[in-house]
Amino acid sequence: MSASKVEIFADHIYRHSTYIEKINLSFSQFFIRSDSGTLCIETGSRGDFPLLKANLLSAGIDVASVGGLIVPHFEDDEMGALPEFLALNKSLTTYAHPICAHALADIFSARTKLFKDETPITISGEVVIPIFAKHVHQWDALVIYVPRFKALFSSDIFMRFGSVDERLANPLEKMISSIEESGYLPSIEYLHAALMKIKKYDIEWIFPMHGPAILENAAAAIDGLIEYCVNKRVKETAEG
């Protein structure tokens, strides 16, 4: 059984999420509206596109209006529905890590632009800062910081099992258990490096692709995962 819905944050951030009970995991796509257009972060998979399109239209967003699309890394749930987006808007431009961008252009013939690490860029009227997160789940991974909302769209970092509805004052324990249960991280060292880059930014909200948003104490969640990484590395070193 699965359930999908659209939620709106700060009047301009739309989250479309689908919870799949069988695997106890949610998948989210994000749409940011500005006076100049609509920006999408993560497409979701091709099979889920008809429902995403219908749900967004009910919430007031026509997917055909998306002019810029960010792919955090080359994986089905992050970019699988790109052909459907392109079919609705031939002038759509995709943005990604250089390696991912070349793949998108080659496989989907998508108009692509390469991000530069931590270099601000305006897409569909919204200033965003891409932060490369090397080898955090995927080798071409990145996360997106949006200064206007002090919001981090964190892809697979800060993931949690469960639905997007769960509200915890301190989500750290659930995040750590999700990391250890899923085994999706290739290296704690790479996660630590990514978190240290992220920590520099003034973040109030964190929107993971999998699991609930962190709308309070975002800095504590970042610091807590950094401490986890440090302790994990010390333990691994001690155990040889």
C-alpha positions as CSV (number, residue, x, y, z in Angstrom):
1,M,0.0,0.0,0.0
2,S,1.2,3.5,-0.8
3,A,-0.1,7.0,-0.1
4,S,0.7,10.3,-1.9
5,K,0.1,14.0,-1.0
6,V,1.3,17.5,-1.6
7,E,2.2,19.9,1.3
8,I,3.2,23.6,1.1
9,F,5.8,25.3,3.2
10,A,6.3,29.1,3.4
11,D,3.8,29.5,0.6
12,H,6.4,28.7,-2.1
13,I,7.9,25.3,-1.3
14,Y,5.8,22.3,-2.5
15,R,6.6,18.8,-1.4
16,H,5.1,15.9,-3.2
17,S,5.6,12.7,-1.2
18,T,4.7,9.1,-1.6
19,Y,5.0,6.6,1.3
20,I,5.4,3.0,0.4
21,E,4.3,0.9,3.4
22,K,6.0,-2.3,2.2
23,I,9.4,-0.9,2.5
24,N,8.5,1.7,5.2
25,L,10.1,4.5,3.1
26,S,8.8,7.8,1.6
27,F,10.0,9.4,-1.6
28,S,9.7,13.2,-2.1
29,Q,10.0,15.7,-4.9
30,F,10.2,19.4,-4.3
31,F,8.9,22.4,-6.3
32,I,9.9,26.0,-5.5
33,R,7.7,28.8,-7.0
34,S,9.0,32.3,-7.6
35,D,7.8,35.2,-9.7
36,S,9.9,34.0,-12.5
37,G,8.9,30.4,-12.7
38,T,8.9,27.0,-11.0
39,L,12.0,25.0,-10.0
40,C,11.9,21.2,-9.4
41,I,14.4,19.3,-7.3
42,E,14.2,15.5,-7.9
43,T,11.7,14.1,-10.4
44,G,10.7,10.8,-8.8
45,S,10.4,7.6,-10.8
46,R,8.7,7.3,-14.2
47,G,6.0,5.0,-12.8
48,D,4.9,7.6,-10.2
49,F,4.8,10.6,-12.7
50,P,1.1,10.4,-13.5
51,L,0.1,10.7,-9.8
52,L,2.7,13.4,-9.2
53,K,1.3,15.4,-12.1
54,A,-2.3,15.1,-11.0
55,N,-1.5,15.8,-7.3
56,L,0.5,18.9,-8.2
57,L,-2.2,20.2,-10.5
58,S,-4.7,19.9,-7.7
59,A,-2.3,22.0,-5.6
60,G,-2.0,24.7,-8.3
61,I,1.2,23.6,-10.1
62,D,1.2,22.5,-13.7
63,V,4.3,20.4,-14.3
64,A,4.6,21.8,-17.7
65,S,5.5,25.2,-16.1
66,V,8.7,23.8,-14.6
67,G,11.5,25.5,-16.4
68,G,14.5,24.3,-14.3
69,L,15.1,20.9,-12.9
70,I,17.9,19.9,-10.5
71,V,19.1,16.2,-10.3
72,P,21.0,15.6,-7.1
73,H,22.5,12.4,-8.4
74,F,22.0,9.8,-11.2
75,E,19.4,7.4,-9.8
76,D,15.9,6.5,-10.7
77,D,14.0,8.2,-7.9
78,E,16.1,11.4,-8.5
79,M,15.8,11.7,-12.3
80,G,13.7,8.7,-13.6
81,A,10.8,10.9,-14.7
82,L,12.9,13.3,-16.6
83,P,11.6,12.1,-20.0
84,E,8.0,13.0,-18.9
85,F,9.1,16.5,-17.8
86,L,10.8,17.0,-21.1
87,A,7.8,15.8,-23.0
88,L,5.7,18.6,-21.4
89,N,8.4,21.3,-21.8
90,K,10.9,21.0,-24.6
91,S,12.8,24.1,-23.3
92,L,13.3,22.6,-19.8
93,T,16.9,22.9,-18.6
94,T,18.4,20.4,-16.2
95,Y,21.2,21.1,-13.7
96,A,23.5,18.6,-12.0
97,H,27.0,17.7,-10.9
98,P,29.3,17.7,-14.0
99,I,29.4,13.9,-14.3
100,C,25.6,13.5,-13.9
101,A,25.0,16.4,-16.3
102,H,26.9,14.7,-19.1
103,A,24.9,11.5,-18.5
104,L,21.6,13.4,-18.6
105,A,22.6,15.0,-21.9
106,D,23.8,11.8,-23.4
107,I,21.0,9.5,-22.4
108,F,18.0,11.8,-22.4
109,S,19.2,14.5,-24.8
110,A,18.3,17.0,-22.1
111,R,19.6,20.6,-22.2
112,T,22.0,20.5,-19.3
113,K,24.1,23.0,-17.3
114,L,26.9,22.0,-15.0
115,F,27.0,23.1,-11.4
116,K,30.2,24.4,-9.8
117,D,30.6,23.4,-6.2
118,E,29.3,26.0,-3.7
119,T,28.9,28.6,-6.5
120,P,25.5,30.4,-6.4
121,I,23.3,30.2,-9.5
122,T,19.9,31.6,-10.3
123,I,17.4,29.0,-11.7
124,S,13.8,29.9,-12.5
125,G,14.2,33.1,-10.5
126,E,15.6,31.4,-7.4
127,V,19.1,31.7,-6.1
128,V,20.5,28.2,-5.2
129,I,23.8,27.0,-4.0
130,P,24.9,23.5,-5.0
131,I,27.1,21.7,-2.5
132,F,28.9,18.7,-3.8
133,A,28.7,15.7,-1.4
134,K,31.2,13.3,-3.0
135,H,30.4,9.6,-2.4
136,V,27.5,10.2,-0.1
137,H,25.3,7.4,-1.5
138,Q,26.3,8.2,-5.1
139,W,29.7,9.4,-6.4
140,D,28.1,12.3,-8.3
141,A,25.9,13.4,-5.3
142,L,25.1,17.0,-4.3
143,V,22.6,18.8,-2.1
144,I,21.0,22.2,-2.6
145,Y,20.9,25.2,-0.3
146,V,18.3,27.9,-1.0
147,P,19.2,31.1,0.9
148,R,15.8,32.8,0.6
149,F,14.3,30.1,2.9
150,K,17.5,29.1,4.7
151,A,16.5,25.6,3.5
152,L,18.7,22.6,2.6
153,F,17.3,20.1,0.1
154,S,19.4,17.2,1.2
155,S,18.7,14.3,-1.1
156,D,19.7,11.1,0.7
157,I,21.5,12.8,3.6
158,F,19.4,13.0,6.8
159,M,17.2,10.2,5.5
160,R,14.8,8.4,7.8
161,F,12.6,5.4,7.3
162,G,8.9,6.0,7.9
163,S,6.4,8.5,6.5
164,V,6.9,12.3,6.2
165,D,4.3,12.8,9.0
166,E,6.5,11.7,11.8
167,R,7.5,14.6,14.1
168,L,10.4,14.2,16.6
169,A,12.0,17.0,18.6
170,N,15.3,15.2,18.2
171,P,15.4,13.0,15.1
172,L,19.1,12.1,15.4
173,E,18.5,8.5,16.8
174,K,16.1,7.7,13.9
175,M,18.5,9.1,11.4
176,I,21.4,7.0,12.7
177,S,19.4,3.8,12.9
178,S,18.2,4.5,9.3
179,I,21.9,4.9,8.1
180,E,22.9,1.6,9.9
181,E,19.9,-0.3,8.8
182,S,20.0,0.6,5.1
183,G,23.8,0.5,4.6
184,Y,23.5,3.1,1.9
185,L,26.6,5.0,2.9
186,P,29.9,4.0,1.2
187,S,31.9,5.7,3.9
188,I,31.4,7.6,7.1
189,E,34.5,9.7,6.2
190,Y,32.7,11.0,3.1
191,L,29.5,11.8,5.0
192,H,31.6,13.6,7.6
193,A,33.3,15.7,4.9
194,A,29.9,16.6,3.3
195,L,28.4,17.6,6.7
196,M,31.3,19.9,7.4
197,K,30.7,21.7,4.2
198,I,26.9,21.9,4.9
199,K,27.6,23.2,8.5
200,K,28.9,26.5,7.1
201,Y,25.5,27.6,5.9
202,D,22.7,29.3,7.9
203,I,20.2,26.4,7.8
204,E,16.8,26.5,9.5
205,W,14.9,23.8,7.5
206,I,16.2,20.5,6.0
207,F,14.1,18.7,3.4
208,P,15.4,15.1,2.8
209,M,14.1,13.1,-0.1
210,H,13.3,10.2,2.2
211,G,11.5,10.9,5.5
212,P,10.2,13.9,7.4
213,A,11.5,17.4,7.0
214,I,13.5,18.9,9.9
215,L,11.8,22.2,10.7
216,E,13.3,22.8,14.1
217,N,16.8,22.6,15.5
218,A,18.4,21.9,12.1
219,A,21.8,22.9,13.4
220,A,21.5,20.3,16.2
221,A,20.7,17.6,13.7
222,I,23.8,18.5,11.6
223,D,26.1,18.6,14.7
224,G,24.6,15.4,15.9
225,L,25.4,13.5,12.7
226,I,28.9,15.0,12.7
227,E,29.5,13.7,16.2
228,Y,28.2,10.3,15.1
229,C,30.7,10.3,12.2
230,V,33.6,11.2,14.5
231,N,32.7,8.6,17.1
232,K,32.2,6.0,14.4
233,R,35.6,6.7,12.9
234,V,37.3,6.5,16.3
235,K,35.6,3.1,16.9
236,E,36.6,1.8,13.4
237,T,40.2,2.8,14.1
238,A,40.2,1.2,17.5
239,E,38.9,-2.0,16.0
240,G,41.5,-2.0,13.4
